[in-house]
């Protein structure tokens, strides 16, 4: 301890730092004030002073103990004011004599020279009519010292102390003063102040919970692992799309383990000052080691863990922080029960040194939930909501394929809000299903009134999608068709819902049928109205994306075979495609995409032509009702289809009878 005190830098004392800065600032302030005072007058020699006196150029002289201050005489004619100007200033309430006196003071030059004893000086001044005086010396050295040094020093010290304390609070420093910005600002959940979350609050992520439960068990019972020679995993990296519950899982681990839990974001390490991030990493691990066993959770670790690629856009402060984090993760003893959890949805950008075993021993994938997982998540979020006894969460789970846990929680809340708006005290199945549409397509726009022509176009467009769905084999059944505009821009939509558990593989036939469904809306517009509208923009975008993926990623192209022509970056975010082929191949890909889309469009047109009677009747029904269910759609479609087949059979029977 004594050696540490001896080696400790005195600059680590904030009070001493404040004092040094205040003294320096006070010295600079006094020097500036002194220079401002001395620059008001110009130094001349004593002989020049005598010459000016002989030439009658001096108006006043101030005799001091060490110098003579000389005020040059000015031409009074330059300061004369005519009567009109004087009258005008008087009318404005301005004292003309005071203005002239100020002008005299500001216009005359001031000189000074060293004092030389000359018994003739006073007689010469009297002879020339120069006024002279001597200032009364009433100096108090102690008061001058206090006003010149002590008071400015105290004011500067106080201002600097308050400023740095405010900066420290904004930057998250836990200490008072500027020396606190290097301290960790991780939020600590102690055993008494727990996160309030356990594994019971997390659903749909059974595999992730199983991996994390082993870490919790190790913190509770380390001896049974030591007995067999097993070591505790140093860290676990939670990877998955946004909203899947990575942060919630980390809090659940802390709640289950009942140990201190340090939680912070990766961006909180990095500041504008170089070295602050590394200092915060050191301080974080120092605090965690003192409270071991405990858990450190770093959310969005990609903010500091990006690969050190030495590109122009590299960041020295971020790389220093990462280097310090790597060093600390290697340096701590895992047997003490210190566990590091981190979360990211961009694992591909993380530095390889951060991902290696010994730092993050486990990568836990937190995927979007399947059908059973979504149903379990809905049960967790709806347990605190008053519902009607006949709600069907399985139906809601079927309708929300591809959504994350955060989306489902939002839908349950929207359903509860809708029930309140409708004046009910419980949530119904209708509220739940409407909440799905609100999240996916937006709220109904009651003020957007379509013209009769646009309403018909939208109706035939949506029924075109539905008919292509009903006729083809590899499609999901229609759940709802509506032509009510929504706030997210859609003038209508056709909602599909699987009848059973979703599947994870799509065949080529299923993709082609789905593309045909997308293009059937535009086909209906052209078939019925012989026009093309902007309403098919989103359909065309989705159809083109599916066709491109078939050719470049899924190996379903007759021309390119199983060549991988594109790869996916940011898998858990936007899933942007990156080309892996030449420009000539890209041109051929575009040609094949166009040909594939045309083939599917022709198929959609043929489907609608063959079912034109159903298209017309269902569209007219939709125009009147604005919204129809999948059951209503299928009832009309089957009735029209049976009627058409009956007419065909009757016609064939008549032909046979004539023969």
N, C-alpha and C positions, 0 to 999 in steps of 0.2 A: 504494500500500500504506500509506503514512504517513497519507494522508487517511482511509483506511478505519479505521486504528487510532484516529485522533482521534475519528471519528464513532461508534465502537463504544460502546455503552452499558455502563457498569460493572456494571449488573445482569445482564449476560450471563455474568459470571464466577460459577460456582456456589459457589466458596469464599467470595467476598464476600457472596453472598446468605445462605449458612449463618451467617457471622459476624454479620451484621446481625440476623438472626432470633434467634440465640442471645443476643446482648446485650440485645435488647428483652425476650426471655423471662426473662433473669436479673433485669433491673430490675423487671419485674412481679412476679416471685417474691419478691424482697426486700421490695417494697412490701406485698405480701400478708402476708408473715410479720411485718413490723413492725406492720401494722394489727391482726393477730391478737394480738400481744403487748400492744399498748396498749389493746385493748378489754377486757382482763381486769380492769382497775382503773378507778375513776372519780375525776376530778379534783375537789378541793374547795379552798376558800380556807383560808389559814392561821388566820384567825379561827374558821372552822368547826371546824378541827382542835383549837384551844384549847378551844372550847365542848364538843366531844366528850370531851376530856380531863377537863374539870371535871365533866362528868356521868358520869364513870367508864364510858364506852362503848368504851374502847380496850383491846385485849388485848396488842398488840405493835406496835413501831415499828422500822422499819429506816432508819438514818440513812445517806444517800448524799451524794455531793458536791454534787448539784444538786437533790435532792428528798428528801422524807420519804414512805416507804411505810407506810400505816397499816392495821392489821388490826383490824376491829371485834370487840368482845367479843360472845360469844354466850351464850345462856342454857343452862347446863350441864344443867339439868333436862330440857331437850328431848332431850338425848343419852343420858340414863340408860337403862340396859337392865335389865329385870327378871331375876330369877334363873333363871326357866324358859327365857327366850330365850337367856340366856348359856349355860345348860347344854346346850340343844339345839344351839347353834352349836359348842360344844366337842365334842359327840358327833360332829359332822360334820367335825371337824378344822379349824375356822375360829377364828382368834384374835379374840376379842370386843373386846379393847382396841385392836387394829389397826383394826377396823371403825369403832369410835367415833372414833379419831383421824382417819381418812379422812373421816368424816362432818363432823367439826369443820372440817377444812381446806376442804371443799367448800361448807359452809353459811355461813361468815363472809364478810362483805363486805370488799373491799379498796379503799382510797382512796389518793390521793397528792396532795401539795401541794409547791409550790416551797420550797426550803430558805432560811430566813431566820435569820441569826445571832441567837441568843437565849441568853444565858448562864444564864437561869433554866430552860431547857428540861429539862436532865438532872435538876435538883432536883425539878421538877414530876413527871417520869416516875417518880422514886424514891418520891415522896410518894404517888402513885396506885397504886404496885405494878405498873407497866407494864414489861414486859421490853423491852429495846432492844439493838440490835446494829448493827455497821457491817460491810458485806461487804468481804472482803480483795480488793484490786485486784491481780490477777495477769494483766493484759492483755498480749497480744503483738500489736501492730498489724499486723505482717506476716502472722502466722498468721491473725488475724481477716480480713484482706483476702483471703487465699487461700481460706479456708473460705467466706466470704460471697460472693465474686465469681468468683475463678478456677475453683474446683472446680465450682460450678453451671454456669458458662459452658461448661466442657469437657464436662460430662455432657450438657447440652442440645444442644451442637453434635454430639456423637457420635450421640446418639439420632436427631436430625433427619437427619443424613447417612445413617444406616443405613435409616431409614424411607423417605426419598426415593429411595434407590438401589433398594430393594425395589419401590417403586411404579413406578419407571422400567422395571425388568425386566418387571413384569406388563403394563405398557402397551406394551411392545415397543420402548421407546427404546433406541437403540444406545449412547448416552452414559451415563456414570454420573451420577446425580443427576436432580433434577426437570427440569432444562433439556433432558433427552434425550427427553421425551415428544413433542416436536414433530418429531422426526426420523423419516424413513421407515423402516418395518420390513419392506420388501420383501425377499423371499428372492432372493439373487443366485446364478445358475448361471453360472459363468465358463466359458471355453473349456476349461480343464483339468477343472473339475468340471461336466461337461455333464449335460444332462437324461437322456441315455441313450435317447432316443426319436427315431426318424426316421420319414419317410413310409412306410417299409416296415412299420412297426408299426401303421399306420392303414389300415383297409380299409373299403370300402363308402361312401366319401365322395370319389369321384374328382373331382367338380366343385369341391368345396371345396379339395382338394389342388392342383388346377390353378391356382386363384386365388392360393393362398398360395405356390405354387412360384415365381410371377413375382416376389413380394416377395423371396424368398430369392435369386433370380437377380440382382435389382437390388443387393442387399447385396454379392454376389460380384463383379459386373461393372457397376458404375455408369456406366462410360465409354460403353458402347454405347447406353445410354439417353440420356445427355447429348448424344451426337453427333446424335441426331435431334430433340433438344429435349424429350424426355419427362421428366417429373418423377416422383419416387417417391411412391406413395400414402402419405399421412401416417399413416393408420390403417385398420384393418379390424375390423368388428364381426361376431363369430360369433354367429349366432342359431339357436336350435333347441330341441327338447324336451330334458328332462334325460336324461342317459345316452347321448347320441348321439356324444360324443367331442369336444366343443368344447375342453376343457382339454387333452386329448391332442393335438389338432391344434396348439395353441399351442406345446406342448413340442416337437412334431415340427419346427415351424418353427425353433425355437432350435437343435435338434439338427442340422438340415440347414444352417442358416446359419453355425453355429460362431462365434457372437458372444455376448457377455454377454446374459443373459436375466434381467430383473427380474420376479418373479412375486409377486402379492399379490391379496387379495380386496378388493372395494369397501368392505366393512364395516370393514376395518382402518384406513381413513382417519378414521373418525368416533369421537370420544371424548366424554366428558361435558363436557370443557372447550371453551368456544367459541374457535375459532381454531386448534385443534390440527390439524384435518383439512387446512385450507389450508396450514399450515406443513409438514405431511407431503408434500403435493403438491409444494410448492416444492422440498423437500429431495430428493424422488424424481427430479424432472427435472434437478436440479443434479447428482446422482450419475450419472444416465443420460447427460447431456451430456458428462461427464468421461470416460465409457467408450465413447462413440460410435465406430463403429457398434454399436448394441445394440437390443434389443427390450424393450419394457415390456408386460407382460400384466396386465390388470386383470380378474379373474374376478368374476362377479355385479356388473357395473357399475351395475345398477339400484339398488343400495344407496345410491349417492351421486348417480346421474344422473336421479332422478325429476323430472318436469316441475315447474317453479316456478309453481304455480297460485294462490298467495296464499290458500289455504284455511286454515281454522282449524287443521288438522292439520299445517301446514307446519313445517319445522324450520330455524331460522336457521343452526345449525352445518352441517347438510347442504348448505344452499344456498350458504353461504360456500365450502365445499369444492368444490361444483360450479362456482361462479364462478371459483375459482382454477384448476381443471382446464381450463375453457374457455380461460382466459387463457394457460395454459402450452402448450396444444395449438396455439394460434395463434402463439405466440411463438418456438417452436424452428425451426431451419433443417433441413428434410428432406434437404437435400443432404449432411448429415453422416452419414446412415444411421441416424437414430433412428426406429424404427417403433413404433406403439402398436397392440396387439391388445387386444380386449375381448370378453367373452362374456356373454350374457344369455339367459334364456328368457322375458323380459317386455319385448320391444322397444316395445310400445304405451305403456308408462308413461315412456319416456325423454324427456328434454327435446329439443325440436326443434332448439335451438341446438347440441346435442351431436351430432345426427345429420347435420347439413348437410355437404356436400362442403367439404374443407379441414380438417376434423377427422377424421371417419370417412368416407373416400372410398369405401369398399366395404362392402357388407353381404353377408356370406357365409352362405347358408342351409345349416345342417347338419341335414338331415332324417333321419327313421328310414329305415334301408336297405331296398332292394327285395330280391327273391329272390336275385339274383346277389350283391348287397352282403352279405346275411346269410351266404351260403355263403362268401364271401371272409373275412368277419369270423371265422367259425367256424374256417377254416383257420389264421388268425393265432393264435387262442387255443388251438388244439388241437395246435400244432406241438411244444409242450413237454410234451405228455401222451402217455403210452404207450397206444396203442390197438390193437385187433385189426385185421387187414388188410382186413376186409370191411365196415368202417363206411361208412355212406352219409350224408354231410353234406347232400346235396341233399334227402333226405327230411326231415331235421331242419330245414332252412331252410324247406321247405314248411309245416311244422307250427308255425312261429314267426312267422307274419305279424303285423306291427304291433309287434314288439319292437325295442328299441334295442340298441346295441352292448354296453352294460353288462349288459343282461339276458342276452345270448348268452354273455358271459364268465362270468356267474354260473351259467348252465346247464351249461357245460363243466366248471366246478369242481364242481358238484353231482354230475355224472356220475362224475368221478374219485373223489369221496368215497364214492359208492355202491359203486363197484368195490372200494374198500378195505374197506368194511363187509362186502361179500359174500366177502371173502378172495381176490379176484382181483388179478393184477398188471397187467392191461391193461383198458382201457375198451371195453365192447362197445356195439353198437347199442341193445341193450335199456337200458343205463345212460343213454344219451343221450336216448332217448324218455321214459324215466321221469323224468329230470331236468326235462324240459319240463313234465310234469304237476305235479311238486313245486313249481316256480316259479309256475305258473298257479293250481293248485288246492290246494296244500299237501301235506303228507305224509299217508300213510294212517293213520287212527286205528284201531289194532287193538283198543283197549279199548272202542270204542263199538259195542255190539251192538244191532242193531235187532230189534224184535219181529217175529214172522212176518208180522203184518198190515202194519206199516210197510215191511217189506222188499218185500212184494208191491206196495204203493202206489208206492214209489220205482221199482221195476222197470217197471211199466206206464207211469209218468210218463216215464221216459227212453226207452223204446221208442216212446212216442207221438211224441217229438221225432224219433227216427230214422226212423219211418215217413213223417212229413210231409216229411222231407228226401229220402227215397228216391222218393216218388211225384211230387214237383214237379220241374219242369225247371230252374228257375233257383236251384239250391242246390248247395252243395259236398258231396261224398260223405262218408259216415260213416266215421271211422277207428277209433273205439273207443267202446264203451258199458260203463260200470261202475256198480255200486251200492255200491262200497266207500266209506265216509265219509272225508272229507278234513279236514285241520285248519283250513282256511279257511271251514268251515261247510257245505260242500256234502255232501249225503247220497249223491250220485251225479251223473254228468254224461255228456253225449254229446259226443264230440270229433269235429269235422269237419276235413278237410284237403283243400285244392285239389289237383287232379291235374296242374295246369300252372301257368305263371306267373300270379301274381295280377294282377287288373285294377284300375284306379284309378277307373273310372266304374261307377256302379250305376244300372240302369234302374228305373223304377217297378215293373215286374213282379218284379224281383229283390228289391226292398225288401218288397213285399207277401208274397212267398213266405217271406222271412226272418221277418217278423212272424208268419206262420202257423206256422212251425216253433217259434217261441218259445211260442205259445199252445197248441200241440198237447199239451204235458205236462198242463196243467190239463184239457184236453178229455178226455184218457185217464182221468184220475181220475174225472171226472163220468160218463163213459160206462160204465166198468167198476164203480166202487164207489158212484156217485151221491153223492160227497162233494167238498168243496173243502178243500184243506190249504194250509198256509203254505209248502210247498215250491216254489210257483210265484211267490214274491215277486220274485226276481231276474229271472225270465222276463218278468213283467208290467212291471217297471221298464224293461227293455231294449226291449220291444215298444212301450211308450208313448213312449219317447225317439225311436225310429225314426219312429213315426207323427207325432209333433210336428215333427220335422225335415222330413219330407215336406211338411207343410202350411205351415210358417213359414219355411223356408230354401230348400227345393229347388224351390218353385213347382210342386208336383204336386197341388195342391188344385183340385177342380172348382169350388168356390165362390169362393176367393180368387185363383185364377189364379197369376200370377207375381209377386205382391206379396211383398216381403221383410219379414216381420213380426217377425223376430228376427235379431240379429247375435251374433257370437261374441266374447267377451273372453277374454284369457289363452289365446290359441290354443295355445300350446306347453305349458300347464300343465293346468288342469282343463277348459278349453274351455267356460266357463260361458256360458249363453245370456242375452241381455239383450233384453227386449221393446221393440219399436218401434211399438206400436199402442195404441189406446185400450182402456179397460176393456170396452166393449161388444164390440169385436172379439175380445178374449181369451175372452169368454164363448162366442162363436160358434166359436172355435178349439177350445175344450174339447168342445163338442158334436160337432164334426166328428171329433175324435180318438176319442171314445167310439163313434161310428158306424163308423169305420174299423176299430177293434179288434173290434167285434162282428161285422163282416163277415168278418174274417180268422178269428175264433174259430169261426164257423159253418162256414167252409171246412175248418178243421182237424177239426171234429167229423164232417163228411161223409167226409173222407179215412179217418178211423179206423173209421167205421161200414162203409165199403166194404171195409176190410182188417181186419175184426175177427178173422178166423181167424189172420192173420199176427200181429196184436197179441198174441193169447193164446199162440200157440206160441212166439214169440220171447221173450216175457216169462217164461214158465215155464222156458225154456232159460237165460235170464239169472239167474233166481232160483237155479238150481242151480250155475251156473258163476261168478256174481258179476261176471265181466268177460268180454266177448266182443269180438272184432276186427270191423272193418268187413267183411272178407271173409266171416266166419262169419254176420254179420247178413244180408248180401246173398244168401248161399247159401240160408238158410232162407226169406228173403222170396221169392226167385225160385221156390223149390220149391213153396211154398204158393200163390203166384200162378199157377204153371203148373197145379197140381192144381185150383185153383178154375176156371181157364179151361177145363180139360179137362172138368170136371163140367158147366160151362155149355154147352159144345159138345155133350156127350152128351145133355144135357136138350133142347137145341134139335133135335138129330137125332131124338130119340124123339118129340118133338112133330110134326116133319115126317113121320115114318113113320106116326104115327097118322092124320094128315090124309090 
